[in-house]
Amino acid sequence: MAIGAIIAGVSFTNNSIDEQLPSKAFPEIGAPTTVINITLGAGMALPVIPDKIMVYKVKKPEVTAEKVTALAETLGLIGDVSEDANRCIVKHDSLELEVLKASGRLFYRDSSKIYGDINNPPNLPLKETAIKSAKKFLSDNGLMPADAEFSKVVTDTAEIARKDPATGDVSTEKIDLVMQVIFDRKINGFPVVGAGSKLKVYIGNNGDVVGVYKCWREYEPYKQFTILTPSQALERLREKGIHRVITGEEVKVKEVYLAYYAEPSPEDQEYFQPVYVFEVDIGRGEIVEEYIPAIPEIEPKISEKPQPQLPERTKPAPDELEDDE
């Protein structure tokens, strides 16, 4: 029996958004949001952390119309540069390159392909082929950082529901739209967290690169500072509280580690500063991350935005919240 082409509903899994959305807000230390019992998970111990750690000064990127034009030409994008106080943009047909002046963040994309096409699904490559294509594209175009470490490959998908007009039965079909090859970085052996440190290569039909998102600030040593102990950081977390947790609830800390915090790409970041990252199981199958500044007297500007509620969309938008996190 032929199935009718009526689309009853379309939902998208967009990993570029979902995996990157902030799962927390950051009120000032000492202003608890709820009274809860935060304990360590079974068998978990706080890590051993050095007494002092280096703070790094961020180098101001040199973003000029001339440099953006040269990069655009390397990427095969020929066009005039549009410049304002915050960014430089080159567009030609469906190709676009945007570079932010504050952080040097670049976003290159083919808007006709980076979202995929549910009506004409792309032929996506094997994972290993996608990784190879991503690395080659970055290397060939001078975009591969020396400290980039391959992290994972994720795939944006769409799920289409179709209703049989004769029987009323509904069937669903999952469609792969675009792959993302994602890279991480470390500073002095510690991971970098936050919205302002990302490198993603978008892979489309037949393994073609259809986009690159890169925010990778350069830095140099500044000086060492004494930091909080993990126990002190845990007490700070207890004082601060956790959003979306009901007063009186008990939550479990699953993991604690030290990291450097990268501010969102529109920000003019001065320093890479250390934070304690607490992965907390708040129940209902949800684990959130909370950041506690490791050097209280020079706390980094940690985003205070709560997690936004995403409306339903007709197509995914890989770049929609990249800079807003």
Secondary structure, DSSP 8 states (H G I E B T S, - for coil): ------EEEEEEE-HHHHTTS-------TT--SS--EEEE-TT-------SEEEEEEE------HHHHHHHHHHTT----EEE-SSEEEEEETTEEEEEETTT--EEEEETTTTT--TTS------HHHHHHHHHHHHHHTT---TT-EEEEEEEEEEEEEEE-TTT--EEEEEEEEEEEEEEE-EETTEEEESTT-EEEEEE-GGG-EEEEEEE---EEEEEEEE---HHHHHHHHHHH--TT--TT-EEEEEEEEEEEE---TTS---EEEEEEEEEEE-STT-EEEEEEESSGGG---------------SS--TTTTTTT-
